[in-house]
Amino acid sequence: MTRRTVLGILAVLPFAVMGRPADRPADRPADPAAVSAQTAHGAVTPLKDAPFVQDGDVKCLKSALENGDPDSGPSTYLLKASAGCRVAPHYHTAEEQLIVIQGSVSTGMKGMQSVTLTAGGVAVMPGKAVHWFSCGGEGPCLMAVTFNQKYDIVWVTLNSHP
């Protein structure tokens, strides 16, 4: 066998081994988005199955860990807040990125005015930036929140500094 033949076999081998799921007929192609999500993260969780738990500090907030390990590194959470829920000023050592999925979320950072975000709105809070948010409107709010390193939270008053 030539080197070119060996490299050709090695290039197609992963595809031959993977095959197709037994429940998918040979004439129906795989859904590329589903295959990508499954291989990239190892799991796909429908919202109805997200394991929401009551927050220990904020009684109007529930969270579901979606990815990562907040005790040692980056993590992603889904947050559910009831209408009128207010999360007091605080900061994290990590950068926080918040994406609104549903509802009307008012968020702000020390030194900036609060802004109301709706579905698709994004807020990025640098590490140690004091920030807050609340769920306005009549319905609940749903958000995705990511942290780029180990999770921590420090509650502050607006007169204190991180």
N, CA, C and O of each residue as an XYZ file, in Angstrom:
648
protein
N       0.827     -1.177      0.000
C       0.000      0.000      0.000
C       0.874      1.243      0.000
O       1.898      1.310      0.680
N       0.444      2.221     -0.776
C       1.194      3.466     -0.789
C       0.745      4.336      0.370
O      -0.298      4.107      0.982
N       1.551      5.326      0.649
C       1.208      6.265      1.718
C      -0.094      6.987      1.399
O      -0.899      7.225      2.299
N      -0.316      7.339      0.134
C      -1.536      8.033     -0.283
C      -2.773      7.164     -0.017
O      -3.802      7.678      0.421
N      -2.681      5.869     -0.274
C      -3.804      4.956     -0.039
C      -4.115      4.869      1.454
O      -5.280      4.912      1.848
N      -3.087      4.747      2.281
C      -3.279      4.670      3.730
C      -3.941      5.946      4.242
O      -4.877      5.878      5.039
N      -3.466      7.108      3.793
C      -4.062      8.370      4.228
C      -5.515      8.472      3.781
O      -6.358      8.983      4.518
N      -5.811      7.988      2.577
C      -7.198      8.002      2.093
C      -8.099      7.142      2.953
O      -9.219      7.543      3.272
N      -7.625      5.958      3.336
C      -8.406      5.059      4.189
C      -8.617      5.697      5.565
O      -9.725      5.660      6.100
N      -7.577      6.274      6.130
C      -7.692      6.920      7.437
C      -8.666      8.091      7.394
O      -9.370      8.346      8.372
N      -8.716      8.805      6.272
C      -9.607      9.956      6.157
C     -11.076      9.549      6.167
O     -11.902     10.279      6.717
N     -11.430      8.405      5.577
C     -12.833      7.995      5.513
C     -13.222      7.052      6.645
O     -14.411      6.808      6.845
N     -12.269      6.519      7.384
C     -12.553      5.555      8.439
C     -13.530      6.080      9.489
O     -14.452      5.351      9.852
N     -13.377      7.318     10.000
C     -14.345      7.777     11.007
C     -15.777      7.748     10.497
O     -16.694      7.443     11.260
N     -15.989      8.057      9.223
C     -17.338      8.065      8.672
C     -17.885      6.654      8.545
O     -19.079      6.432      8.749
N     -17.047      5.719      8.220
C     -17.478      4.328      8.096
C     -17.828      3.756      9.457
O     -18.785      2.992      9.575
N     -17.074      4.109     10.483
C     -17.313      3.595     11.825
C     -18.580      4.201     12.419
O     -19.355      3.505     13.075
N     -18.795      5.511     12.188
C     -19.959      6.188     12.759
C     -21.259      5.626     12.196
O     -22.215      5.437     12.947
N     -21.319      5.356     10.912
C     -22.524      4.806     10.321
C     -23.720      5.706     10.520
O     -23.593      6.930     10.511
N     -24.902      5.094     10.702
C     -26.122      5.852     10.930
C     -26.853      5.225     12.107
O     -26.697      4.033     12.370
N     -27.648      6.019     12.817
C     -28.418      5.452     13.916
C     -29.371      4.373     13.397
O     -29.884      4.471     12.282
N     -29.598      3.357     14.208
C     -30.455      2.248     13.789
C     -31.883      2.694     13.517
O     -32.570      2.071     12.708
N     -32.354      3.767     14.175
C     -33.736      4.196     13.992
C     -33.906      5.168     12.822
O     -35.016      5.647     12.592
N     -32.834      5.473     12.075
C     -32.949      6.366     10.926
C     -32.803      5.552      9.655
O     -31.777      4.901      9.456
N     -33.813      5.574      8.785
C     -33.703      4.831      7.534
C     -32.520      5.321      6.712
O     -32.127      6.484      6.807
N     -31.961      4.437      5.911
C     -30.797      4.769      5.090
C     -31.091      5.869      4.087
O     -30.179      6.596      3.692
N     -32.359      6.011      3.659
C     -32.678      7.025      2.655
C     -32.970      8.397      3.256
O     -33.214      9.345      2.509
N     -32.953      8.533      4.595
C     -33.198      9.821      5.234
C     -31.902     10.350      5.827
O     -31.332      9.705      6.707
N     -31.410     11.521      5.368
C     -30.155     12.044      5.899
C     -30.306     12.509      7.344
O     -31.400     12.855      7.789
N     -29.207     12.510      8.053
C     -29.197     13.003      9.431
C     -29.413     14.504      9.445
O     -29.049     15.200      8.497
N     -30.011     15.006     10.530
C     -30.176     16.444     10.726
C     -28.818     16.998     11.153
O     -28.360     16.697     12.255
N     -28.151     17.814     10.298
C     -26.807     18.289     10.629
C     -26.751     19.077     11.932
O     -25.770     18.978     12.669
N     -27.795     19.864     12.230
C     -27.785     20.659     13.466
C     -27.822     19.750     14.684
O     -27.098     19.980     15.652
N     -28.667     18.713     14.644
C     -28.766     17.796     15.773
C     -27.482     17.015     15.953
O     -27.019     16.840     17.080
N     -26.898     16.541     14.863
C     -25.640     15.791     14.949
C     -24.545     16.675     15.517
O     -23.773     16.239     16.370
N     -24.472     17.926     15.047
C     -23.459     18.858     15.527
C     -23.616     19.121     17.014
O     -22.630     19.106     17.751
N     -24.852     19.366     17.470
C     -25.086     19.657     18.882
C     -24.742     18.455     19.753
O     -24.163     18.611     20.827
N     -25.095     17.261     19.297
C     -24.821     16.073     20.086
C     -23.327     15.809     20.193
O     -22.848     15.441     21.266
N     -22.589     15.985     19.124
C     -21.168     15.682     19.175
C     -20.382     16.778     19.868
O     -19.361     16.495     20.495
N     -20.834     18.036     19.771
C     -20.092     19.135     20.376
C     -20.224     19.139     21.891
O     -19.252     19.447     22.581
N     -21.395     18.808     22.435
C     -21.624     18.926     23.868
C     -22.040     17.622     24.535
O     -22.113     17.554     25.762
N     -22.309     16.611     23.763
C     -22.663     15.334     24.329
C     -24.107     15.205     24.754
O     -24.526     14.110     25.129
N     -24.897     16.277     24.714
C     -26.294     16.197     25.121
C     -27.070     17.367     24.550
O     -26.522     18.440     24.296
N     -28.347     17.135     24.356
C     -29.272     18.179     23.942
C     -30.433     18.120     24.926
O     -31.045     17.065     25.091
N     -30.748     19.241     25.586
C     -31.799     19.253     26.591
C     -32.929     20.177     26.162
O     -32.723     21.386     26.061
N     -34.122     19.637     25.907
C     -35.257     20.514     25.625
C     -35.556     21.366     26.861
O     -35.330     20.930     27.990
N     -36.058     22.568     26.645
C     -36.344     23.477     27.760
C     -37.244     22.831     28.804
O     -37.033     23.011     30.003
N     -38.246     22.079     28.357
C     -39.178     21.451     29.301
C     -38.477     20.456     30.231
O     -39.004     20.129     31.294
N     -37.289     19.972     29.838
C     -36.555     19.004     30.648
C     -35.383     19.617     31.421
O     -34.661     18.902     32.115
N     -35.191     20.926     31.308
C     -34.075     21.576     32.007
C     -34.269     21.424     33.518
O     -35.369     21.650     34.022
N     -33.225     21.047     34.240
C     -33.330     20.772     35.687
C     -33.263     22.045     36.544
O     -32.267     22.276     37.230
N     -34.308     22.861     36.508
C     -34.321     24.108     37.273
C     -34.410     23.832     38.766
O     -35.160     22.963     39.210
N     -33.620     24.600     39.541
C     -33.653     24.522     41.000
C     -33.775     25.939     41.566
O     -33.348     26.910     40.942
N     -34.354     26.034     42.735
C     -34.536     27.315     43.404
C     -33.185     27.907     43.789
O     -32.334     27.206     44.337
N     -32.986     29.185     43.509
C     -31.751     29.868     43.903
C     -31.723     30.014     45.418
O     -32.755     30.276     46.035
N     -30.557     29.848     46.018
C     -30.428     29.948     47.465
C     -30.477     31.371     47.995
O     -30.849     31.585     49.149
N     -30.108     32.353     47.171
C     -30.075     33.752     47.610
C     -31.279     34.556     47.148
O     -31.772     35.408     47.887
N     -31.755     34.303     45.946
C     -32.827     35.100     45.356
C     -34.043     34.192     45.173
O     -34.058     33.339     44.287
N     -35.062     34.379     46.015
C     -36.197     33.452     46.058
C     -37.070     33.479     44.812
O     -37.824     32.534     44.581
N     -36.993     34.533     43.998
C     -37.807     34.630     42.783
C     -37.056     34.136     41.552
O     -37.504     34.357     40.427
N     -35.919     33.469     41.749
C     -35.055     33.049     40.652
C     -34.802     31.547     40.722
O     -34.559     30.991     41.793
N     -34.864     30.902     39.552
C     -34.507     29.485     39.443
C     -33.426     29.371     38.380
O     -33.384     30.158     37.435
N     -32.545     28.376     38.545
C     -31.471     28.189     37.566
C     -31.319     26.720     37.201
O     -31.638     25.824     37.982
N     -30.818     26.503     35.978
C     -30.512     25.154     35.510
C     -29.126     25.197     34.885
O     -28.904     25.917     33.912
N     -28.205     24.437     35.433
C     -26.866     24.344     34.872
C     -26.949     23.564     33.571
O     -27.377     22.409     33.563
N     -26.543     24.182     32.482
C     -26.619     23.553     31.166
C     -25.289     22.987     30.704
O     -25.255     21.997     29.974
N     -24.188     23.609     31.125
C     -22.893     23.182     30.609
C     -21.795     23.647     31.552
O     -21.918     24.697     32.183
N     -20.736     22.879     31.649
C     -19.562     23.281     32.408
C     -19.619     22.880     33.868
O     -20.530     22.183     34.315
N     -18.610     23.347     34.598
C     -18.504     23.088     36.033
C     -18.225     24.410     36.729
O     -17.086     24.876     36.727
N     -19.248     25.026     37.328
C     -19.067     26.348     37.939
C     -18.090     26.356     39.110
O     -17.603     27.419     39.495
N     -17.797     25.197     39.679
C     -16.856     25.136     40.796
C     -15.399     25.179     40.343
O     -14.501     25.427     41.148
N     -15.164     24.934     39.040
C     -13.778     24.888     38.600
C     -13.491     25.625     37.292
O     -12.325     25.825     36.952
N     -14.518     26.033     36.554
C     -14.256     26.678     35.267
C     -15.500     27.265     34.647
O     -16.485     27.522     35.340
N     -15.464     27.483     33.333
C     -16.591     28.103     32.630
C     -17.886     27.309     32.810
O     -17.869     26.093     33.001
N     -19.021     28.038     32.744
C     -20.323     27.390     32.882
C     -21.391     28.220     32.186
O     -21.229     29.416     31.946
N     -22.497     27.536     31.867
C     -23.655     28.173     31.261
C     -24.894     27.752     32.032
O     -25.089     26.571     32.317
N     -25.726     28.724     32.365
C     -26.970     28.487     33.082
C     -28.151     29.020     32.287
O     -28.011     29.951     31.494
N     -29.316     28.422     32.506
C     -30.581     29.040     32.148
C     -31.133     29.617     33.443
O     -31.081     28.965     34.485
N     -31.656     30.825     33.386
C     -32.267     31.459     34.553
C     -33.719     31.756     34.252
O     -34.048     32.253     33.175
N     -34.601     31.449     35.214
C     -36.016     31.802     35.137
C     -36.293     32.757     36.285
O     -35.995     32.463     37.443
N     -36.868     33.908     35.947
C     -37.223     34.890     36.971
C     -38.713     35.193     36.846
O     -39.220     35.385     35.741
N     -39.400     35.235     37.961
C     -40.821     35.582     37.929
C     -40.965     37.083     37.694
O     -40.039     37.847     37.964
N     -42.114     37.502     37.196
C     -42.370     38.923     36.962
C     -42.156     39.685     38.269
O     -42.637     39.271     39.324
N     -41.438     40.790     38.190
C     -41.150     41.600     39.368
C     -39.903     41.177     40.128
O     -39.515     41.858     41.077
N     -39.269     40.092     39.750
C     -38.073     39.605     40.431
C     -36.942     40.630     40.288
O     -36.687     41.136     39.195
N     -36.274     40.926     41.395
C     -35.136     41.853     41.386
C     -33.914     41.150     41.962
O     -33.964     40.563     43.043
N     -32.815     41.224     41.216
C     -31.553     40.674     41.691
C     -30.675     41.865     42.060
O     -30.325     42.677     41.203
N     -30.323     41.962     43.337
C     -29.599     43.107     43.891
C     -28.210     43.250     43.268
O     -27.694     42.312     42.660
N     -27.610     44.436     43.428
C     -26.259     44.653     42.901
C     -25.261     43.612     43.427
O     -25.261     43.257     44.606
N     -24.426     43.144     42.520
C     -23.439     42.122     42.841
C     -22.379     42.127     41.742
O     -22.505     42.832     40.741
N     -21.334     41.326     41.949
C     -20.361     41.107     40.877
C     -19.820     39.695     40.974
O     -19.993     38.999     41.975
N     -19.163     39.300     39.903
C     -18.497     38.004     39.818
C     -17.053     38.256     39.406
O     -16.772     39.245     38.728
N     -16.143     37.389     39.796
C     -14.765     37.482     39.312
C     -14.746     37.252     37.806
O     -13.983     37.896     37.086
N     -15.572     36.346     37.338
C     -15.650     36.010     35.911
C     -16.434     37.054     35.132
O     -17.248     37.787     35.693
N     -16.176     37.109     33.835
C     -17.039     37.867     32.932
C     -18.367     37.129     32.834
O     -18.401     35.899     32.803
N     -19.456     37.883     32.787
C     -20.785     37.303     32.626
C     -21.396     37.800     31.326
O     -21.346     38.990     31.017
N     -21.970     36.881     30.575
C     -22.724     37.246     29.374
C     -24.156     36.783     29.581
O     -24.404     35.622     29.906
N     -25.101     37.703     29.391
C     -26.508     37.423     29.588
C     -27.234     37.608     28.260
O     -27.064     38.628     27.593
N     -28.039     36.628     27.878
C     -28.849     36.723     26.667
C     -30.293     36.488     27.078
O     -30.614     35.462     27.678
N     -31.162     37.437     26.756
C     -32.579     37.311     27.086
C     -33.242     36.410     26.044
O     -33.095     36.614     24.839
N     -33.970     35.416     26.534
C     -34.700     34.500     25.663
C     -36.182     34.875     25.632
O     -36.826     34.816     24.585
N     -36.710     35.258     26.784
C     -38.134     35.595     26.914
C     -38.300     36.645     27.990
O     -37.587     36.629     28.993
N     -39.226     37.547     27.791
C     -39.556     38.528     28.809
C     -38.861     39.854     28.588
O     -38.256     40.108     27.547
N     -38.970     40.692     29.609
C     -38.415     42.037     29.583
C     -37.482     42.191     30.781
O     -37.934     42.237     31.926
N     -36.193     42.268     30.516
C     -35.183     42.284     31.577
C     -34.517     43.654     31.616
O     -33.941     44.105     30.625
N     -34.600     44.308     32.764
C     -33.894     45.572     32.964
C     -32.573     45.232     33.634
O     -32.552     44.580     34.678
N     -31.470     45.673     33.039
C     -30.159     45.377     33.602
C     -29.274     46.611     33.526
O     -29.430     47.445     32.634
N     -28.362     46.719     34.452
C     -27.451     47.854     34.457
C     -26.159     47.505     35.166
O     -26.043     46.486     35.847
N     -25.185     48.398     34.977
C     -23.891     48.262     35.641
C     -23.570     49.585     36.317
O     -24.036     50.644     35.895
N     -22.781     49.510     37.353
C     -22.358     50.715     38.059
C     -21.716     51.670     37.059
O     -20.825     51.285     36.300
N     -22.176     52.917     37.066
C     -21.645     53.929     36.163
C     -22.407     54.030     34.854
O     -22.100     54.882     34.021
N     -23.402     53.165     34.663
C     -24.210     53.187     33.435
C     -25.690     53.169     33.812
O     -26.061     52.680     34.879
N     -26.516     53.698     32.941
C     -27.945     53.622     33.167
C     -28.446     52.218     32.856
O     -27.866     51.507     32.035
N     -29.524     51.832     33.518
C     -30.149     50.548     33.218
C     -30.764     50.592     31.823
O     -31.193     51.642     31.346
N     -30.795     49.435     31.189
C     -31.363     49.282     29.857
C     -32.334     48.110     29.917
O     -32.063     47.112     30.584
N     -33.456     48.225     29.228
C     -34.409     47.124     29.162
C     -34.144     46.316     27.905
O     -34.136     46.845     26.794
N     -33.928     45.021     28.103
C     -33.665     44.094     27.008
C     -34.843     43.140     26.851
O     -35.452     42.727     27.838
N     -35.159     42.796     25.620
C     -36.171     41.783     25.337
C     -35.485     40.641     24.591
O     -34.262     40.634     24.450
N     -36.265     39.683     24.118
C     -35.715     38.489     23.475
C     -34.628     38.837     22.463
O     -34.839     39.644     21.559
N     -33.469     38.218     22.630
C     -32.326     38.463     21.757
C     -31.377     39.518     22.289
O     -30.262     39.646     21.783
N     -31.787     40.283     23.301
C     -30.920     41.302     23.881
C     -29.760     40.677     24.629
O     -29.901     39.621     25.246
N     -28.614     41.334     24.571
C     -27.383     40.804     25.169
C     -26.754     41.846     26.079
O     -26.723     43.031     25.746
N     -26.257     41.409     27.219
C     -25.479     42.259     28.120
C     -24.197     41.508     28.472
O     -24.233     40.311     28.754
N     -23.079     42.204     28.456
C     -21.795     41.612     28.826
C     -21.237     42.424     29.986
O     -21.013     43.629     29.866
N     -21.016     41.753     31.105
C     -20.493     42.398     32.292
C     -19.069     41.895     32.538
O     -18.869     40.710     32.805
N     -18.085     42.784     32.450
C     -16.704     42.363     32.726
C     -16.568     41.843     34.155
O     -17.375     42.178     35.022
N     -15.560     41.037     34.391
C     -15.293     40.558     35.739
C     -15.181     41.718     36.715
O     -14.567     42.741     36.413
N     -15.777     41.552     37.881
C     -15.792     42.513     38.977
C     -16.575     43.787     38.685
O     -16.470     44.752     39.442
N     -17.360     43.815     37.602
C     -18.237     44.965     37.325
C     -19.535     44.778     38.104
O     -20.237     43.784     37.921
N     -19.849     45.729     38.965
C     -21.079     45.658     39.751
C     -22.264     45.815     38.801
O     -22.308     46.753     38.005
N     -23.215     44.900     38.888
C     -24.383     44.925     38.020
C     -25.598     44.362     38.743
O     -25.482     43.843     39.853
N     -26.765     44.467     38.111
C     -28.032     44.027     38.685
C     -29.005     43.776     37.545
O     -28.761     44.178     36.408
N     -30.103     43.112     37.857
C     -31.169     42.984     36.868
C     -32.497     42.727     37.541
O     -32.565     42.321     38.701
N     -33.559     42.975     36.778
C     -34.905     42.689     37.247
C     -35.753     42.243     36.065
O     -35.478     42.586     34.915
N     -36.789     41.469     36.374
C     -37.720     40.981     35.362
C     -38.949     41.868     35.396
O     -39.713     41.844     36.362
N     -39.141     42.649     34.349
C     -40.292     43.548     34.274
C     -41.411     42.919     33.477
O     -41.347     41.750     33.096
N     -42.422     43.702     33.234
C     -43.554     43.199     32.458
C     -44.455     42.323     33.303
O     -44.333     42.265     34.526
N     -45.362     41.642     32.620
C     -46.362     40.840     33.325
C     -46.025     39.359     33.383
O     -46.597     38.621     34.185
N     -45.101     38.920     32.539
C     -44.774     37.491     32.508
C     -43.381     37.223     33.022
O     -42.628     38.147     33.330
N     -43.045     35.955     33.111
C     -41.702     35.575     33.583
C     -40.626     35.904     32.547
O     -40.923     36.178     31.384
N     -39.390     35.871     32.992
C     -38.234     36.099     32.118
C     -37.399     34.824     32.070
O     -37.274     34.104     33.061
N     -36.834     34.564     30.900
C     -35.940     33.429     30.712
C     -34.672     33.963     30.077
O     -34.720     34.688     29.083
N     -33.539     33.599     30.655
C     -32.241     34.095     30.197
C     -31.233     32.967     30.155
O     -31.347     31.989     30.894
N     -30.238     33.108     29.277
C     -29.060     32.248     29.285
C     -27.907     33.098     29.800
O     -27.714     34.229     29.353
N     -27.149     32.554     30.733
C     -26.040     33.289     31.336
C     -24.798     32.407     31.296
O     -24.837     31.244     31.698
N     -23.700     32.970     30.811
C     -22.446     32.229     30.784
C     -21.394     32.951     31.614
O     -21.398     34.178     31.720
N     -20.505     32.179     32.192
C     -19.376     32.704     32.944
C     -18.116     32.098     32.344
O     -18.083     30.899     32.063
N     -17.075     32.911     32.141
C     -15.884     32.419     31.450
C     -14.860     31.765     32.380
O     -13.810     31.315     31.920
N     -15.148     31.710     33.656
C     -14.278     31.023     34.606
C     -15.098     30.616     35.822
O     -16.318     30.775     35.822
N     -14.464     30.107     36.834
C     -15.140     29.648     38.050
C     -16.170     30.674     38.515
O     -15.917     31.878     38.496
N     -17.346     30.174     38.937
C     -18.440     31.041     39.383
C     -18.247     31.447     40.839
O     -17.911     30.625     41.691
N     -18.466     32.726     41.104
C     -18.598     33.236     42.462
C     -19.546     34.421     42.396
O     -19.828     34.926     41.310
N     -20.040     34.869     43.535
C     -20.901     36.039     43.564
C     -20.615     36.816     44.842
O     -20.483     36.238     45.921
N     -20.521     38.127     44.702
C     -20.293     39.017     45.839
C     -21.400     40.061     45.807
O     -21.505     40.832     44.853
N     -22.230     40.086     46.857
C     -23.313     41.059     46.962
C     -22.749     42.360     47.486
O     -21.938     42.354     48.412
N     -23.165     43.476     46.909
C     -22.632     44.783     47.292
C     -23.745     45.815     47.407
O     -24.854     45.623     46.908
N     -23.417     46.912     48.077
C     -24.292     48.083     47.998
C     -23.665     48.999     46.969
O     -22.466     48.903     46.707
N     -24.441     49.873     46.388
C     -23.926     50.727     45.321
C     -22.844     51.686     45.793
O     -22.150     52.281     44.969
N     -22.685     51.847     47.110
C     -21.635     52.727     47.622
C     -20.303     52.006     47.844
O     -19.288     52.642     48.129
N     -20.313     50.664     47.711
C     -19.076     49.923     47.936
C     -18.400     49.624     46.585
O     -19.017     49.761     45.528
N     -17.170     49.230     46.638
C     -16.412     48.933     45.408
C     -15.915     47.495     45.456
O     -15.569     46.988     46.523
N     -15.880     46.839     44.300
C     -15.365     45.459     44.276
C     -13.868     45.422     44.506
O     -13.272     44.346     44.518
